[in-house]
Amino acid sequence: MDDPSQQQRAKRYEGIHNVLFVAETVYTVLLLVAFLYWEGSDMLANAVQSISPNPWIHVAIYGAVVIVATKLLFLPLNYFGDYHLEHKFGLSNESLGAWALDEAKSLALNLLLSVALLDILYFLLRRAGDWWWVGAGLCFLVFGVVMSALFPVLILPLFYKLQPLENESLREKLTTLAQRVGAKVLGVYRMGMSEKTKKANAAFAGLGSTKRIILGDTLLDKFAEDEIEVVMAHEMAHYKHGDITKMIAWGAVTTFVGLKVADLGLHWGMARLGYEHVWDIAAFPLLALCLFVFGLVAMPLNNAFSRSREWKADATALELTANRDAFIRAMRKLAEQNLADLSPHPVVEFLLHDHPSLARRIAWAEQWHAD
């Protein structure tokens, strides 16, 4: 049975996060508009162009300054949402120093990747003419695939300790489960989440030769083996259905559409704001604003597509394990351990959630019968 007091806390936690999302959205739009209309972007562009005539260099410097400034401007909100709120609701084990170190790592990684992408984007704006958005879409597609492959071997270890799973029985079960869906995995790993959080998580991460099973120690320590097995069966069902490829393809389509919308918005706004060329780095806030607004509009559609894949993965997880009780127990434990709202408001679920509500998933599983 669900604990009413626990669910009241979960709804408060969810509600604060929703308000924080709205606040961050409004704050982002206001910052971009202010940066554009109060000529902050013009002044920064002029300053960096005086350093070097090389467009690659002044785009890189402009991008680095904007990324660092954005990090600092959002630091209070990040502190409140990622550190204070998690401690307030008893979900975090992370010290302030460790949190600050993670923020610094995130900033360094963001600088490295974002500056490179921004330079490529503005090279295409300079050289590809009206078709820059096609080249940019292809670039982002390749970047997404490469990052999906490298994430478990290069990115994740920067933030969490990964060790081979010592539980031979569970390792054998999960490896066998992977073989049943036709996946070849290069190991099962225990991820040290408990140093940072009490929340539980697991993943079937990587592409090709980097694919591996990753289990949070917070999951391993609190969940029974059959519950872990059904959680991973859900993740492996995504592989069986080709959901990684489908999500990449879906993301590529929305990216191309978003970039085309941004192209139209950029050309519409340039004349009104006095910019002569689409590759003028000073007009970057206009480009960013177009992409950001498109992302907000597309979010419900993207989430609906994701939820449809999650329903299929749930069905396949039950088919693979034939263990309805373990599935229901796992969902209830996830709700309790992660302080998840079992039944968010339908509008909130439609707009913001990429997974169906846990209450609906549990109710569906209770009606499931193996053929």
N, C-alpha and C positions, 0 to 999 in steps of 0.2 A: 504493500500500500504506500501511496505517496504521502510524505510528511507535509501537512498544510503550512506549517511555519517555514519549512525549508523552501517551499514554492513561493511563499510571500517574499522571502529574501531574494529568490531567483528573479522574481518579477521586478523588484526594486533595482537589482543589479542590471537587468536587461533594460529597464526604463532609463537609467542613468546613461547607459551606453548609447541608447537611441538619441537622447538629448545631446550627448557629446558628438555623435555623428552629425546632427543638424548644425551644431555650433561650429564644427570643423568645416562643414560645407560652406556655410555663410562666410566664415572667416577667410577661407580660401578665395572665394569670389571677390570679397572686399579687398583683399591684398592685391589680387591681380588687377582689379580695376584701378585701385589707387596707384599701383606701380606704373600703370599705363598712362593714366590721365594726369598725374602729377609729375610726369616727365622723369621719374626715377629711372626708368628703363633707358630713356634717351641719354641721361647723364652717365649711367654706367657704360652704355655702349660707346659713347664718345671717349670715356676714360680708357677703356680697354683697347680701343682702336688706336689711341695715341701711343700705346706701348709697343705695338707691332703692326705693320701693314698686312701681315699674313692672316688671312681669314680663319684658318684652322686655329691659330693661337688665340685670336681675340674671341672666337666663339667658345673655346675651352675656358678661358679666363672668366668670361661672362657667366658661363654655365656654373663654374666652380663657386663664384661669388654668390650667385642666386641659390644654389643648393645649400651652402653653409648658412646664408641668411635665413632661408626657409626653415632649416633645422632649428635655428635659434628662436625664430618667431613662433614656432610650434612647440618649443620645449615645455612651456607651462602646461599646455593641453596634453602633451605626451606624458609628462610626469603625473598629471592627475589621472589619466585613463590607464596608463600601463603600470604605474607604481603605486600611487596613493590608493586608488580604487581597489586594486587587487589585494593590498594589505588590509584595507578597511573591511573587506568581505572574507578575509581569512583564506585567500587563494594563492598567496605568494610566499615563497621562502627566500626571495632574493634580497640581498642587502642593497642599500642605496649605491654603494661603490660598484657593486657588480652590475647593477642596472645601468649606471653611468658608463661603465666599460662597454656594455652591449650597445648602448646608444652611439658611442664613439666608433665601434666596429661597423655598425650599420651606416654611419655617416661616411666612413672611409670607403666602404663597398659601394655605396650610392654614388660617391664622387667618381670613382673609377669607371663604373658602368655607364652612368648617366652622361658624363662628359663625352665619353666615346660615342654614345648614341646621338647626342646632340650635334657633335661635329659631323657625323655621317648624314644626319637629317639636313643640316644646313649646306652640306656639299651637294645634296640632291636638289635642294631649293635653288642653288646657284646654277647647277648644270643640267638638270632634267626638265626644266621648263614646266609646262602645264601638267606633266606626268610625274612630278616629284612624289606625289602621294602614292603612286603605284610602287616606285622603288622603295619608299619608306615602309610601306606595308610588307613587302618582301623581306626587308631588313629586319623588321620587328618579328616576323614569322620565324626566320632563321635564329634570331636571338632567343626567342621563346623555346625553341626546340633544344638549342645548345644548353640553355640554363636548366631545362628540365633534366637533361642528361647529367650535368655537372653538379646539380644541387646536393645530392646525397654524399658526394665524394669531396667537394670543395667548399660549398657554402655552409651546409649544416654543421660540419665539425668545427667551424669557427665559433659556434654558439653553444654546442652541446657535445659532451663526451660520448663517443660511440665505442662500444665494446662487443665482441662476439657473444651471442647468447649462450650461457652455460647450461641452461635447462635442455638437456638432450631430448627428452620426451617431447617437449613443446616444439623444439626446433624440427624434429622429425615430422610431427603432425603438420606444421605449417609448410615445410618443404614439399611434403606429399600433396597438400592442398594446392600449392602453386603448380605442381606438375599436372594436376587434374584440369586446370584451366589452360594448360599449355605454356606456362611461363617458366623460364629458366632464371633462377635467382642466384646471386653470387654472395649468399650469406644471410644470416638472420642476426640482427644487432639489437643490443640493449642501449637505449638512449637515456642519458642522465638528466631527465627533466626535473627531478626532485630538488636539485640545487636551486631551481628558479621558481617552480610552481607546484601546486598540489593537483593541478588539472591532469587528466589522462588523455593520451593520444597515441595513435599508431599510423603507420603509412606503408604503402607499397610504392617505393619511390625509385626514380631513375628511369633511364631508357636504355635498351640494348644491354651492353656489357656493364652498365652501372646499376642495373635493377637489383634492389635488395629489400628485404623486409626489415622495418624499423619499429621497435616497440618501446614506448616510454616506460621507464622504470616505475612510474606512478601507476601505469596500467598493469604491469607485471605483478606488482606488490599487492594490488587490491582486487584483481579479477581472477576468477577460476580459469583453468585451462580451456574448458569448453566455451567460456564466454570470450576469451581472447581469440579462440579459433573462429567463432562466428563473426567477431569484429573484423578479423583479417579476411574472412570469406567475403565479406562485403567489399573490402578494398580490392581483392583479387577478381571479384565479379566485374569491376570496372575494366580490368585488363581483358577479361573474357569477351566483354561486349565491345572492345575497342574504344572505350570512352576517352582514353588519353588522346587518341588520334582525332576523335570526334570533337573533343573540347578544343584542341588546337585548331582544327578546321573552323569551328564555330567562332573562336577568337579571331582567326584570320579574317573571316568575313566581316565581323563587326569592326575590326581594326581598319580594314579598307574603307568601309562605309564612313567610319569616324574621321579618317584622314581626308576623305573627299569632302565631307561636311566642313572640316576645318579649312580646307582649301577654299571653299566658297566663302566661308566666314572671313578668312584672311583677305581675300580680294575685295569683299564688301567693305571691310573696315579700313583698309589701307588708305583709300581716297579720303575718307572722312577724318582720318587721324594724321594725314600728311606724310605717309610713307610712300616712297617711290617704288621699292622693290620688295617682293615677298621674302627675299633672303636677308633683309635688313634685320639684324639681331635685336635691334631696339623694339621691333614689333613682336618679339617672342611672347610677352604676356597675352597678346591678342590670340596667338596660335594656341597657347596653353589654355586660355579661357574657353575657346571653341571646343577643344578636346575634352576638357573637364565637364562642360555642360552636356556634351554628347554622351559621355560616360554615365552621367547621372540619369539621363533619359533612357539609355540602353540597359541600365542596371536591372530593372524588373524583368526585362526579356531574357537577359543572361541568366538571372537567378531561376526563372521558370524552366529554362532549358536544363540547367544543372539539377533542379529538383526532379525533373522527369528521369534523368539518368540515375539519380539516387534511388528512386522507387524500383527501377529495374535491378539495381545492385542488391537491394534488400531482398527482392524475390529470389534472385540467384543464390544469395547467401543462405537462405533457408533451404533451397533445393540442394546445395552442396553439403550442408551439415545435417539437414533434417532434424534440427534441434531448435524448435520454436521457443521452448522455455529458456534456453541459454540466451537466445536473441533478446527476449523480453527482459531478462535479468540484466543483460549488458546495457541495454538502452536506459533502464532505470538507474543503474550505477553511474552511467555517464552523466545523466541529468543531475544526480546528487553530487558527484565529485567535481563536475565542471560548473556547478550552480547554473544549470541551463533551465530556462523557462519551458516547461513541458508544453504549454499552450499559449504561445504568443498571439497577440491580436492578428486576425487574418490579414488586415491591411499591412501590418508590420512584416508578417511572414511573406506576403506577396512582394513587397518592395525591397526588403533587406536580406532575406534569408535564402541561401543557396542550397539548404537542406530542408526537407519537410519537417514539420514540428515533431518532436519525439512522441507526443501524445498520439498523433495520427499514425506514426510508424508502429507504435506499440499496439494500438487498436487494430490496425491492419494485420499485424502478426498474430494477434489473438484469434483472428478468424481464419488464419492460414491452416490448410491441411495438406499433408504430403500425399501425392497420388501414388 
